Amino acid sequence: MSQAGRDARQRAVVLDTETTGLDPATGDRVIEVAAIELVNLMPTGATYHTLIDPERDVPPESTKVHGFTAEMLKGQPKFAEVAEGMLGFIGDSPIVAHNAPFDFGFLDAELKRAGHETLDRARMVDSLALAKQRYPGMPNNLDALCRRLGIDNSMRTSHNALLDVKLLAQVYLELMGGRQPGFVLALNIGGGTRALAGLSRPRTPRLVAPSEAELAAHAEFLKKLKEPLWLQPPFAAGTA
């Protein structure tokens, strides 16, 4: 199914950026953009990822966060060269980001510089704000949420945008109530049936038929009731 054919209410994009610093107004630039597609809160496997030459230095304190140096980013495309592809992937879907105003602020600055319109803030879904509503007064950074929600983040040794959006997609699913711990439904694509995760095959329903004695006891019980429902159509047909 094409992106245009998807229900806009069902599709969302989880996005993350890495930057040279904290403030685009002082000249900091985007160096990495990653996004993944969700449909009905679940990743579809469609991803967007690119490194970007910021056309400036990368301060050492920023390198400590994400691991990128200016030398490593030389030869990567400029933001203006990737803007069309990024916007095409995002489409007109809601954009989920952790501390979304930060990412939107940087992307808006880059889009303006490249001659594009800025992102509509009405599309912004801030997962950090959602987490603060659910866990007020608690640490709500991505690592803390992963630990709290039982999501494996052992591979996250630095702020890598592509890994971060994959983790954030799982966090967002939990924040939206899309998965209950210990009760995970897995879709059997071949048979079109759903089975509880951990079972080798779907359970076959077992018919339980009452004995003659149970039917007789039920009939005696009905005699004590005034106009019992079980003696009215369509139930009467199956009553002994």
Contacts in CASP RR format, 6 or more apart in sequence:
PFRMAT RR
TARGET T0000
AUTHOR 0000-0000-0000
METHOD contacts of the structure
MODEL  1
MSQAGRDARQRAVVLDTETTGLDPATGDRVIEVAAIELVNLMPTGATYHT
LIDPERDVPPESTKVHGFTAEMLKGQPKFAEVAEGMLGFIGDSPIVAHNA
PFDFGFLDAELKRAGHETLDRARMVDSLALAKQRYPGMPNNLDALCRRLG
IDNSMRTSHNALLDVKLLAQVYLELMGGRQPGFVLALNIGGGTRALAGLS
RPRTPRLVAPSEAELAAHAEFLKKLKEPLWLQPPFAAGTA
3 11 0 8 1.000
3 91 0 8 1.000
6 39 0 8 1.000
8 92 0 8 1.000
8 93 0 8 1.000
10 39 0 8 1.000
10 40 0 8 1.000
11 37 0 8 1.000
11 38 0 8 1.000
11 39 0 8 1.000
11 93 0 8 1.000
12 37 0 8 1.000
12 38 0 8 1.000
12 41 0 8 1.000
12 93 0 8 1.000
12 94 0 8 1.000
12 95 0 8 1.000
12 96 0 8 1.000
12 125 0 8 1.000
13 35 0 8 1.000
13 36 0 8 1.000
13 37 0 8 1.000
13 38 0 8 1.000
13 89 0 8 1.000
13 90 0 8 1.000
13 91 0 8 1.000
13 93 0 8 1.000
13 94 0 8 1.000
13 95 0 8 1.000
13 96 0 8 1.000
14 35 0 8 1.000
14 36 0 8 1.000
14 38 0 8 1.000
14 96 0 8 1.000
14 97 0 8 1.000
14 165 0 8 1.000
14 168 0 8 1.000
14 169 0 8 1.000
14 172 0 8 1.000
15 33 0 8 1.000
15 34 0 8 1.000
15 35 0 8 1.000
15 90 0 8 1.000
15 95 0 8 1.000
15 96 0 8 1.000
15 97 0 8 1.000
15 103 0 8 1.000
15 165 0 8 1.000
16 33 0 8 1.000
16 34 0 8 1.000
16 35 0 8 1.000
16 97 0 8 1.000
16 98 0 8 1.000
16 103 0 8 1.000
16 161 0 8 1.000
16 162 0 8 1.000
16 164 0 8 1.000
16 165 0 8 1.000
16 168 0 8 1.000
17 30 0 8 1.000
17 32 0 8 1.000
17 33 0 8 1.000
17 34 0 8 1.000
17 102 0 8 1.000
17 103 0 8 1.000
17 106 0 8 1.000
17 107 0 8 1.000
17 161 0 8 1.000
18 30 0 8 1.000
18 31 0 8 1.000
18 32 0 8 1.000
18 65 0 8 1.000
18 66 0 8 1.000
18 68 0 8 1.000
18 159 0 8 1.000
18 160 0 8 1.000
18 161 0 8 1.000
19 28 0 8 1.000
19 29 0 8 1.000
19 30 0 8 1.000
19 31 0 8 1.000
19 62 0 8 1.000
19 106 0 8 1.000
20 27 0 8 1.000
20 28 0 8 1.000
20 29 0 8 1.000
20 31 0 8 1.000
20 54 0 8 1.000
20 56 0 8 1.000
20 57 0 8 1.000
20 58 0 8 1.000
20 59 0 8 1.000
20 62 0 8 1.000
21 28 0 8 1.000
21 59 0 8 1.000
21 62 0 8 1.000
22 28 0 8 1.000
24 105 0 8 1.000
24 106 0 8 1.000
24 108 0 8 1.000
24 109 0 8 1.000
24 110 0 8 1.000
25 109 0 8 1.000
27 56 0 8 1.000
28 106 0 8 1.000
29 52 0 8 1.000
29 54 0 8 1.000
29 55 0 8 1.000
29 56 0 8 1.000
29 79 0 8 1.000
29 106 0 8 1.000
29 110 0 8 1.000
30 52 0 8 1.000
30 54 0 8 1.000
30 79 0 8 1.000
30 106 0 8 1.000
30 107 0 8 1.000
30 110 0 8 1.000
31 51 0 8 1.000
31 52 0 8 1.000
31 53 0 8 1.000
31 54 0 8 1.000
31 58 0 8 1.000
31 66 0 8 1.000
31 68 0 8 1.000
31 73 0 8 1.000
32 49 0 8 1.000
32 50 0 8 1.000
32 51 0 8 1.000
32 52 0 8 1.000
32 66 0 8 1.000
32 68 0 8 1.000
32 160 0 8 1.000
32 161 0 8 1.000
33 48 0 8 1.000
33 49 0 8 1.000
33 50 0 8 1.000
33 52 0 8 1.000
33 82 0 8 1.000
33 86 0 8 1.000
33 107 0 8 1.000
33 161 0 8 1.000
34 47 0 8 1.000
34 48 0 8 1.000
34 49 0 8 1.000
34 50 0 8 1.000
34 161 0 8 1.000
34 162 0 8 1.000
34 164 0 8 1.000
34 165 0 8 1.000
35 47 0 8 1.000
35 48 0 8 1.000
35 49 0 8 1.000
35 86 0 8 1.000
35 89 0 8 1.000
35 90 0 8 1.000
35 165 0 8 1.000
36 43 0 8 1.000
36 45 0 8 1.000
36 46 0 8 1.000
36 47 0 8 1.000
36 48 0 8 1.000
36 165 0 8 1.000
36 166 0 8 1.000
36 169 0 8 1.000
37 43 0 8 1.000
37 44 0 8 1.000
37 45 0 8 1.000
37 46 0 8 1.000
37 47 0 8 1.000
37 89 0 8 1.000
37 93 0 8 1.000
38 44 0 8 1.000
38 96 0 8 1.000
38 169 0 8 1.000
38 172 0 8 1.000
41 172 0 8 1.000
41 173 0 8 1.000
41 176 0 8 1.000
41 178 0 8 1.000
42 173 0 8 1.000
43 166 0 8 1.000
43 169 0 8 1.000
46 89 0 8 1.000
47 162 0 8 1.000
48 85 0 8 1.000
48 86 0 8 1.000
48 89 0 8 1.000
48 90 0 8 1.000
49 161 0 8 1.000
49 162 0 8 1.000
50 76 0 8 1.000
50 77 0 8 1.000
50 82 0 8 1.000
50 86 0 8 1.000
51 68 0 8 1.000
51 73 0 8 1.000
51 76 0 8 1.000
52 73 0 8 1.000
52 76 0 8 1.000
52 77 0 8 1.000
52 78 0 8 1.000
52 79 0 8 1.000
52 82 0 8 1.000
53 73 0 8 1.000
53 74 0 8 1.000
53 75 0 8 1.000
53 76 0 8 1.000
53 77 0 8 1.000
53 78 0 8 1.000
54 70 0 8 1.000
54 73 0 8 1.000
55 78 0 8 1.000
56 70 0 8 1.000
57 70 0 8 1.000
58 68 0 8 1.000
58 69 0 8 1.000
58 70 0 8 1.000
58 73 0 8 1.000
62 68 0 8 1.000
63 69 0 8 1.000
65 158 0 8 1.000
65 159 0 8 1.000
66 158 0 8 1.000
66 159 0 8 1.000
66 160 0 8 1.000
67 158 0 8 1.000
67 159 0 8 1.000
79 110 0 8 1.000
79 113 0 8 1.000
79 114 0 8 1.000
80 113 0 8 1.000
80 114 0 8 1.000
80 115 0 8 1.000
83 110 0 8 1.000
83 111 0 8 1.000
83 114 0 8 1.000
83 116 0 8 1.000
87 116 0 8 1.000
92 123 0 8 1.000
93 123 0 8 1.000
94 123 0 8 1.000
94 124 0 8 1.000
94 125 0 8 1.000
95 104 0 8 1.000
95 119 0 8 1.000
95 123 0 8 1.000
95 124 0 8 1.000
95 125 0 8 1.000
96 125 0 8 1.000
96 127 0 8 1.000
96 168 0 8 1.000
96 169 0 8 1.000
96 172 0 8 1.000
97 103 0 8 1.000
97 104 0 8 1.000
97 124 0 8 1.000
97 125 0 8 1.000
97 126 0 8 1.000
97 127 0 8 1.000
97 168 0 8 1.000
98 126 0 8 1.000
98 127 0 8 1.000
98 128 0 8 1.000
98 141 0 8 1.000
98 142 0 8 1.000
98 164 0 8 1.000
98 168 0 8 1.000
98 171 0 8 1.000
99 126 0 8 1.000
99 128 0 8 1.000
100 124 0 8 1.000
100 125 0 8 1.000
100 126 0 8 1.000
100 127 0 8 1.000
100 128 0 8 1.000
100 129 0 8 1.000
101 124 0 8 1.000
101 126 0 8 1.000
104 119 0 8 1.000
104 121 0 8 1.000
104 124 0 8 1.000
107 118 0 8 1.000
107 119 0 8 1.000
108 118 0 8 1.000
108 119 0 8 1.000
111 117 0 8 1.000
111 118 0 8 1.000
111 119 0 8 1.000
112 118 0 8 1.000
127 168 0 8 1.000
127 171 0 8 1.000
127 172 0 8 1.000
127 175 0 8 1.000
128 140 0 8 1.000
130 172 0 8 1.000
130 175 0 8 1.000
130 176 0 8 1.000
131 140 0 8 1.000
131 145 0 8 1.000
131 171 0 8 1.000
131 175 0 8 1.000
132 140 0 8 1.000
134 175 0 8 1.000
135 148 0 8 1.000
138 144 0 8 1.000
138 148 0 8 1.000
142 153 0 8 1.000
142 156 0 8 1.000
142 164 0 8 1.000
142 167 0 8 1.000
142 168 0 8 1.000
142 171 0 8 1.000
143 153 0 8 1.000
143 156 0 8 1.000
145 151 0 8 1.000
145 171 0 8 1.000
146 152 0 8 1.000
146 153 0 8 1.000
146 156 0 8 1.000
146 167 0 8 1.000
146 170 0 8 1.000
146 171 0 8 1.000
147 153 0 8 1.000
149 170 0 8 1.000
149 171 0 8 1.000
149 174 0 8 1.000
150 181 0 8 1.000
151 167 0 8 1.000
151 170 0 8 1.000
151 171 0 8 1.000
151 174 0 8 1.000
153 167 0 8 1.000
155 163 0 8 1.000
156 163 0 8 1.000
156 164 0 8 1.000
156 167 0 8 1.000
173 179 0 8 1.000
183 196 0 8 1.000
184 196 0 8 1.000
184 197 0 8 1.000
185 194 0 8 1.000
185 195 0 8 1.000
185 196 0 8 1.000
185 197 0 8 1.000
186 194 0 8 1.000
186 195 0 8 1.000
186 196 0 8 1.000
186 197 0 8 1.000
186 198 0 8 1.000
187 194 0 8 1.000
188 194 0 8 1.000
188 195 0 8 1.000
188 202 0 8 1.000
193 202 0 8 1.000
194 202 0 8 1.000
195 201 0 8 1.000
195 202 0 8 1.000
195 203 0 8 1.000
210 218 0 8 1.000
215 240 0 8 1.000
216 240 0 8 1.000
218 230 0 8 1.000
218 239 0 8 1.000
218 240 0 8 1.000
219 239 0 8 1.000
219 240 0 8 1.000
222 228 0 8 1.000
222 230 0 8 1.000
222 231 0 8 1.000
222 239 0 8 1.000
229 235 0 8 1.000
230 236 0 8 1.000
230 239 0 8 1.000
231 239 0 8 1.000
END
